[in-house]
Amino acid sequence: MTVVIGVVAVLVAVGFPMGWLMTRSTTLGLLLAPLVTGLVCSAAAIASTVTGAPLLPWVVFIAIVGTCACWWQEPQLSALPIRPTHLCGIIAIAAPLIALYQFTSVGWDARSIWWFHAEWFRAGGAKVAEAMTEPSFRYSHADYPPLASATIATVAAVLGQGLESRVAQAVSFVMSFAALILMAVSLTWVVRARTPLLVWATVVVAGLFALGAAGFEASGLSDGYVDNLWSAWFVLAALLLLLHPYSRSAVLLGSLALAAAVLTKNEAFPIALVLVVLATIRHRRHLRHSWFIAIPIGLGIVWQVLARIEGAQSDLQGGGHIVGLVTGDPAVIGRIGPTLGRMFADIGWFAAASIVVSVLGMLLTVSVRRWLGVGLDVWFWALFVASLGMLVIAFAVSPYNLVWHLGTALNRTTVHCETLLLALVSVNLLLALHRLLVPPPSKPASAHSSRSNGVEDTSIIAREV
């Protein structure tokens, strides 16, 4: 427990000043601290790799520069409030997940990839560059993004401890748990409650949402894998960019969360590109004030280019079958059918149930959705289909034996797909509760629409929460 307290202290020390300055809220600032710290450590890892310098000085420098930049800006996330009592309610419902920290064993990939990379980053940028080109380290996916590894390296360095499993495991757990809670809190922003009863109903649904999302890969919170972590940030971004009424605050936080997802695992980059395209189409009238929506893609490209310059190779470069897919090689095309079959067996029933819920929700809550400004489910379905399609392609062109690859990776790589479905079900449930308990006015409200200068009117938003 002492290690966990130390980890939390470091994450808060680095990320809370910027989180508070962006929100002017202690509650939300604390909740954002792990996300902000991850982004700071990622930027420091990139700078360290480019310059060959140690990681920790770059973390300090970037944290100071970021804090000063936020100090000179107006609060950018002040339109996304959360009361401490509501946050405590969500955490209380999701509290059983904390028990997983004590009883989860560490996965092999955690030690051979993210924790191994943390050793590189802690040793400095020159060591990172050397390790990326080392042929014997190819098994460790040297091109994987730096967020998780750089954060672990930073925390261990600040605490003055080695990278033994208890430190790295604590960082993995705290980051993942905080991401799940932040994702759950976003439900209270997407579907804003208007009565005390609905407020607490929303808190309960949000807590169960966090609990259910973790259940898709429960051990992933503390076994060192990052699938729960990037999936939570990705779905948070999807909720804010595709379903939340237009708000500069929502778009900014969604962009930050998506950037964190992209900098956590390679699988997030292509589907993040789809999300950015969908969000750009949805918010096309406000792009002048939401230019930062493209930042996640830019950061993903920067890391991939840097990794290639340093000599790192991806699995596909080492023996993938992309050419075979393009040319219609039967051996490659023949992998698609078994992949779809296994996916259908794993998540087909949940997808079918979600379709029923979504259709009923669209039919029964049209007026409530219009009044609250909630986006259409079709945005989420487009993202879900694109996610599945990219996974099918990834398994088809994979250089590994298909049976082995599906057996060892499918349950983890579909976490974000299942979480998208659960988010959609949760939103429709909350909209249905609004329809039953608070009939909407005859005319849609204009509280969620932006002013001509791109700054949202928060007067009604503040009264609703």
Buried (B, 14 or more C-beta within 10 A) or exposed (E): EEBBEBBBEBBBEBBBBBBBBBBEBEBBBBBBBBBBBBBBBBBBBBBBBBEEBBBBBBBBBBBEEBBEEBEEEEBBBBBBBBBEEBBEBBBEBBEEBBEBBEEBEBBEBBBBBBBBBBBBBBBBBBBBBBBBEEEEBBEBBBBBBBBBBBBBBBBBBBBEBEBEBBBBBBBBBBBBBBBBBBBBBBBBBBBBBBEEEBBBBBBEBBBBBBBBBBEBBBBBBBBBBBBBBBBBBBBBBBBBBBBBBBBBBBBBBBBBBBBBBBBBBBBBBBBBBBBBBBBBEBBEEBBEBBEBBBBBBEBBEBBBEBBBEBBBBBBBEEEBBEEBBEEEBEEBBEBBEBBBEBBEEBBEEBBEEBBEBBEEBBEBBEBBBEBBBBBBBEBBBBBBEBBBEBBBBBBBBBEBEBEEBBEEBBBBBBBBBBBBBBBBBBBBBBBBBBBEEBEBEEEBBEBBBBEEEBBBBBEEBEEBB
